[in-house]
Amino acid sequence: QNWTRGMSYCLHSESHLDTGPIYVRENGKLHVVNQGADGIQNVTPKTRPFRLFSRGFSVELCMNREDDRARRQRTDHFIFTYTKEGNLRYSAKSLFSLVLGYISDNVDHIDSLIGFPEQIAEKLFSAAEARQKFTEPVTGLRALQKFTEAYGNLVLCSLCLRNRYLVISEKLEEIKSFRELTCLDLSCCKLGDEHELLEHLTKEALSSVKRLLLKDNSLSDAGLRRMTAPVRVLKKGLENLLVLDLSCNPKITDVGIGYLLSFKKLNCLDISGTGLKDVNAVIKRIQMQIGLVHSKVPLNEFDHSNCKTEGWAEQTVLQWEQAVMEAVKPQDDLRSRTAALHFYGKTHRIEEVVTCKLVEAETKASGNLQFYKEKVPNCHLPLKKEVAGSHELKNNKKRALAEQERERTSKQKHLCLTVEDWDLLNTY
């Protein structure tokens, strides 16, 4: 092959100063000129080696060995545009653009970004995102962690993973690396009580979450007890939670609602479609201990269209979703396998979206159990005696209801700090 060839010659000589014979071609004949003779002699060339270079000299000839990668990188130093006349015009890139491109190509080798300017870091993140550096299995996670450690909610402040169970399973570690999220939507993902992501919700990294949507996730009382244990005992975890959606989880009963009473800052709560036995008692209990009022109309806070993915990594999450959808895209040769699954009564994971819609329809038919906190207006005017008397009657009624509620929940309060709770807290 003539693509790349290497050839080396070692030319040896007996004397360093001897240049050897000199050959001259004249009239088609080869003549040799001897240094010791005055004339030219017609002799045949000798086979002994001639010495044109010093002893030990070597030559390597490389032909057609051009680096295509280097040539391609050289063209990246220019920006090609077209003029109004249709002529091609190029201009050199700035040094900042060249350095930004080089760092984004090697973003996984960055040690730390703490203290780095946010404006330049955002451009660096966008450049690495355009090169799809965060979709790589190992290096992408390491690079993403460097950004989240330094900039927190700027990388991602709101994350919507509704009906995205495959994205959660494939990019779980990347999702867990996001810090200081304020809104997290995990609706219709069928995570269950033992999922690793639900355990991650109790970590201090997500203590900033104010809006948590866990609709239709196959949760039960055990999952709520596990999720609320740090708040109930250690006053850590989701202590800043304002909006909580637990609808369409039929395994949650009256016992599980008791664990939610530790969220004192709740402004909105949705427990529609749960397995409550005594609905009226639960409504009174929530109103007395948290101060939430039962809403007769659906609340806008539980409209899932309001929760969107926002931050630098918005396009990164879309890249993850596209990669997962392309990996599980049904092919022509898999149609027979899908038909066999339907024949034997087995369903595919993608059909969970339809299941979520069916559960929503059943929840609307069964009733709405959404709660909100009323805004108390400030009144600085003096109260009349009649108004004061009516307030006293209301306070007496509240006290009577509170005493009845204490008697009902005395057993439940003793169960809040059981041995299982302490074993669970030791795992944090």
HELIX and SHEET records of a PDB file:
HELIX    1   1 ASP A   68  THR A   75  1                                   8    
HELIX    2   2 LEU A   95  ASP A  105  1                                  11    
HELIX    3   3 VAL A  107  HIS A  109  5                                   3    
HELIX    4   4 GLU A  118  ALA A  130  1                                  13    
HELIX    5   5 LYS A  133  THR A  135  5                                   3    
HELIX    6   6 THR A  139  TYR A  151  1                                  13    
HELIX    7   7 GLY A  152  LEU A  154  5                                   3    
HELIX    8   8 TYR A  165  GLU A  170  1                                   6    
HELIX    9   9 LEU A  172  LYS A  176  1                                   5    
HELIX   10  10 GLU A  196  HIS A  200  1                                   5    
HELIX   11  11 GLU A  204  LEU A  206  5                                   3    
HELIX   12  12 ASP A  221  ALA A  229  1                                   9    
HELIX   13  13 PRO A  230  LEU A  234  3                                   5    
HELIX   14  14 ASP A  254  TYR A  259  1                                   6    
HELIX   15  15 LEU A  260  SER A  262  5                                   3    
HELIX   16  16 VAL A  279  GLN A  289  1                                  11    
HELIX   17  17 ASN A  300  PHE A  302  5                                   3    
HELIX   18  18 HIS A  304  ASN A  306  5                                   3    
HELIX   19  19 GLU A  314  ALA A  327  1                                  14    
HELIX   20  20 ASP A  332  LEU A  334  5                                   3    
HELIX   21  21 ARG A  335  PHE A  343  1                                   9    
HELIX   22  22 ARG A  349  GLU A  351  5                                   3    
HELIX   23  23 GLU A  352  SER A  366  1                                  15    
HELIX   24  24 LYS A  385  ARG A  408  1                                  24    
HELIX   25  25 SER A  410  HIS A  414  1                                   5    
HELIX   26  26 VAL A  419  LEU A  425  1                                   7    
SHEET    1   A 2 GLY A   6  LEU A  11  0                                        
SHEET    2   A 2 PHE A  57  CYS A  62 -1                                        
SHEET    1   B 3 ILE A  22  GLU A  26  0                                        
SHEET    2   B 3 LYS A  29  VAL A  33 -1                                        
SHEET    3   B 3 ILE A  40  GLN A  41 -1                                        
SHEET    1   C 2 PHE A  78  TYR A  82  0                                        
SHEET    2   C 2 LEU A  88  ALA A  92 -1                                        
SHEET    1   D 7 SER A 158  CYS A 160  0                                        
SHEET    2   D 7 CYS A 183  ASP A 185  1                                        
SHEET    3   D 7 ARG A 211  LEU A 213  1                                        
SHEET    4   D 7 VAL A 243  ASP A 245  1                                        
SHEET    5   D 7 CYS A 268  ASP A 270  1                                        
SHEET    6   D 7 GLN A 370  TYR A 372 -1                                        
SHEET    7   D 7 VAL A 293  SER A 295 -1                                        
END                                                                             
